[in-house]
Amino acid sequence: MAHMMQVFGESVDISTLPLLGEGGTAWVYDLSSIAPGKVIKVFKTSRDFAEKEAQRLVTERLEELLERLKAFPELPPGVAGPEGIILERGNMVAAVVLRKVSGYSLAKLSDWTWRRDKRFGVEKVKNIFLQLGSIWSALHRLGLVVGDVKPDNVMIEQNKPIVIDVEGVQFGKFPGRGFTPEYVDPLICTLTKKGELLASKTFSPETDWYSFGVMLFEALTFVHPYGGTLWASKCSTRVEPHERPLKGLSVFSDAVSVPKFAVVNKLPQELTEYFRGLFAHEHRKHFPLETLGRVDDKLKRCVFHAVPGGLSSSAYL
């Protein structure tokens, strides 16, 4: 079905453009045939959802998005923000035009096999996160909070991190939009009786730094802070897996067994203390970027074997 839009004065059938990706709120198409180096992010509307509550929420979001984009602040280097707005019926945001960012997702840095095959050692990881930390600081100085932080919203282009998908950043009177359960700060969340995670407080620079810490920890150790196996026999009360982040039961807990391929015990003492306190909710300090200079740059070569109940690994020369 044709989806016509006026883009740079030209009538374009969006459905004929190469689809680069799809998320919960939008599709992203390659606009290079019309505007070299650009992509178009087409937002889903109420027509794309069956449930009435979902329809109401997406309409509310799009109505606010127009006001938000009109007030959008200038972004610091390293952040790819909207460069143009396409409206539907003059009062609803249909799409935004963005710079095309080429490269790979930050999520690759926590992929053991990818890191080994690409010979991507810890020094390179450290360099990427040092740059990302500088972007975090620059955003916060401008009064901007990322909010929905996740590795797939950071692309590595020519060894430099670029933060993408930022239409929902928090600034001024506009609250942050959405969150990713694996990376959101548990201290601003609550669990419903059905086990649904809700953000009950607004984002802040501290929540951004918490999410930064989660992503960095994964890249340094190849395990999520609340990964591993929680042993019920070592817990005084019953804890469901989805409750662990809220209760601070991280891989540093005595009740948790860490996967053999993880390198949690290889972290320098200063980093270990920072992460242990962060994930046990003892502090929300900004990450001490200077400590990245003392990470051991060794990536062991291993073979992974699927076994009943999980994974094991064995080293080889």
N, C-alpha and C positions, 0 to 999 in steps of 0.2 A: 504493500500500500504506500503510495507516494506521500511524502511529508515535505511540503514545499516551504522554504524560508528565504527571505531576502537577506543575503549575506554580501556585504561590501557592494551593494547596488546590483547584485546578480541574483536571479531566482534560482535556487538550488534545491534539488530533490535530495534531502539528507540521506534517505535510504540507499542511495547509490554510492555514497562515500564509504571508504574502508572503515569498518568498525574496529576501534582499538581496544575497547573494554566496556564493561557494564557494571555498575554498582547498584546499590539499593535505591538511589535517587536519580540516576542519570545514565545516559549513554555517552561515550566519547568517540568522536569520529575524526579521521584524518582530513584536514582541510587543505592539505598541501597543493592539490590540483587547482585550487582557487587562490589561496593565500599561502605561499611557501613558508614552512616553519610554524604553521598554526594548526590548532585543533579546535573543534567545536564541541562543547559539552551541552547536550540536549537534556533538559530536565524532564523527568516523568511527571505527569499530571494526574488528576483524579481519575481520568479515563483509563489509566494503567493499573488501577487497583480495584478489587472487587468489594472489599469491606468498607462500610460507610465511615468507620472511624479512621481508617487509613486515608480515605478520600478527603476527609475533613482536615487531617493533619498536613497532607501534602499541599492542599489549597492554602492553608494558613501559612505554611512555610514559603510558598512562592509569592504570596502577597507581601510578606515581610522582606523577602529577598530583594525586591525592587528598591525598597527604601534603604536597605542595607548597602546595596551596591552603589546607590547614588551618593552615599556617605563614606564609601570605602576609602581608607587612608592609603597614603603612599607606603609601599612595602620595601623592606631592606633588601639588599642583594642576597641571593640565595633562596628567594621565595618567588614562585611563579604564580602571580595573581591574575584575575580577570582583566582583559584588555579591551573588551567590548561587550555590549549587552544587546541581545535580540529580543524584542518584545512581541507578545501575541495580543492582538486587539488593543494594543497601546498601553495596557496597564498590568500585564502579567509577564514575568520573565520566562521566555521560552528556552533561551540558551545563552551561553557566554562563550566568547572566543578567548583562547589562551595560547601562550607560547608552547610549541611542541617540545617536550623534554625527552631526549633520547638517553638510553642507558639501561640500568637495571635497578631493581628495588633494593632498598636497605635490608629487606628480609633475607636477601641472599647471604648476608654476612653471618647469619646464624645457621646456615646450611653447611654442615660439616663436609659433605661430599663436594659441594660447589667450591668451597674454600680450598680444599685439598687440590682439586683438579685445576683451579685457577692460580694455585700457589699464592693465595691471598692471605698473607701472614698477619699477625697481630699489629705490627707497625702500621700497616695500611688501614686496619680497622681503627686504630687509635687516631690516625690522621683524619679519617672521615668524621669521627665523633668529635674531635677537637673543633673542626669546622662547623659541625652541626650545633655544638654548644655555643659558638659565637653567634650563630643565627638566632638561637633561642634568646640569648642576651639582648641582641639587637631588637627583636620583636617586643620583648618585655619593656625595653626602654621607651618604645613607641606606644606603650599601653595596649599591646596586642597579646592575646593568649591563644595558642593553637587549639587547645581543648581536645578535639578528637585526634589524638596522636596515635599513629600506628606505622610500622615499617613501610607498608605499601604506599603511604603518603609522602615518602621521601625517596626520590630517585637520585642515583649516582650518575652524574654526567661528567665525563672527563675527570674522574677522581674528585669531583666536588659534589656535595649533597645539595639537592634542590628540593625545597618543600613545595608540594603541590596540593591541590584540592583544598584551597583555603577560603572558599566563599563563606564557610561557616565559622570563621575565627571569631573570637569574642573581643569586642571593643566598644567603648562608649556605652550607649544604652542597649546595645545588641548582645544578647547572651550567646554563648557557644552553642553550636548545633550538633547533636549526636555524640556518641562515644563508642569506643571499641572495648568490650569487656576485658579482654586480655591485657589491655594497657591503661585503662582508666584507674585513677587513684581510688582505692577502696574506701578511703576516709571521707569521700564525698558521696558514697553510694549506700543504698540500703537494699535488702532482699525482701521481696514480697513472700507471702505464705506459699505461693506457687513456685518459688525459686527464681523469680524474674528479677534481674538486677536493674535498679533505677538510680539515676543521678539525682540526689536530693539537694545538692548544693551547686553553686556556680563554680566554674573553673578558675584557676589562678596560676600565677607563675610557678607556685609550688607544685601544682598538679602536673604542669608541663615537665618540670624537672623529675618528678616521680616517673612519668612515662618515659622520659629520656633514660632514666636509670634502668628501667625494665628492658628497653631495646638494647642498651649497651651490655647489660648483664647477659642477655641471650647471645650477643655477638662474641663475648669473651669466653663463655662457658658452654655454649651449645645446648642450654636447657633453660626453660622458663623459670623465673623465680619461684613459682608455685607448681613446678613440675615434679617429677619423681613419684615415689609411692609413699602414701601416708599409711602407717600401720595403726589400725584401730586399737591393737593391744597396748600401744604406747600412749594412747590418748585417755585422759580422765573422763571425757564425755564424747559422745558420738559426733563426728564432724563429717559432713558431706563434702565431696570434692569441690563443689562450687562455693562452699563456705570458706575454704582455706585462705583466699586473699583477704577477706574481711577479718578473719581471726589472726592473720599474720603468721600462718604456719607455712613458712617458706622452705626451701631446700636446706636452709641452715638449721632447721629444727631437728632435734634428736629423734623425733617421731617419723622423720622422712628419710627414705633411702634414695640416694641420687643415682641416676643411670650411670653405668660404667664408662660410657663415652663422654660424659660431662667432665669438665676440668675445673670444677668449683674450688677444689683444694689447691689449685695452682695460682690463685689470685694473690697479689701482694697483701700483706697484713692490713695496710691502710684502706685498701679497696674492700677487703673482706669486712672490716668493721663498718665501713660506710654502708655497704649493701645489706649486711645483717640487720643494722638498725633501721634502714629504710623499709625493708620488707616485713620487719616485725612492728612497723608503725611507731618506732621510738623517736623518729625525727623526720623532717621534710627539708633538710638542708639542700641548698643548691649543690649540684655535683661538683666536686673539686677537680676541675679539669687537669690541674697540674699532676695529679696522681697517674694519669695515663702514660706518663713517661717511664713508669716502673712496672709495666706489664711484661711478663715473660713472652718473648716472640718465638714460641715453639708450637708447631702444629703436628701432633703425632699422627703417623699413618696407621690406620686401623682397617680391619675388615669387619663388617657387621653381619651378624647371623640372626635370622628370625627364629625365636624359640617360643615355646608355649609360655604365655604370661608376660611377654615383653621382648626386649632386645638385649643382647649381650655383645661384647666386642672383644677381639683379640688383636694384640699388636703384632706387627711383622716388620722385618727390616727391609 
